[in-house]
């Protein structure tokens, strides 16, 4: 199970304008090219193959933030962190399928 957190930035009107995921360093997500959101569940893909990465379900606010990013930008920033800070950062395609 990969522990992660979604951080959402909001515009002046209160709507989500962007979001990024914080994940543990070397969790395996860097090998993915796409994250798919179905309901509140994320799945990582490499090509058309589901990766053996298990994510806990998102809460409603995080799910909405990722749906917004999927619809507006199609890519989400990923930050890999360890105890002293960020180690790596990259972008993944994100798709919402509901």
PyMOL commands that set and color helices and strands:
alter all, ss='L'
color gray80, all
select helices_A, chain A and resi 29-31+60-72
alter helices_A, ss='H'
color red, helices_A
select strands_A, chain A and resi 4-10+16-24+34-38+41-46+49-50+75-82+85-96
alter strands_A, ss='S'
color yellow, strands_A
deselect
rebuild
show_as cartoon
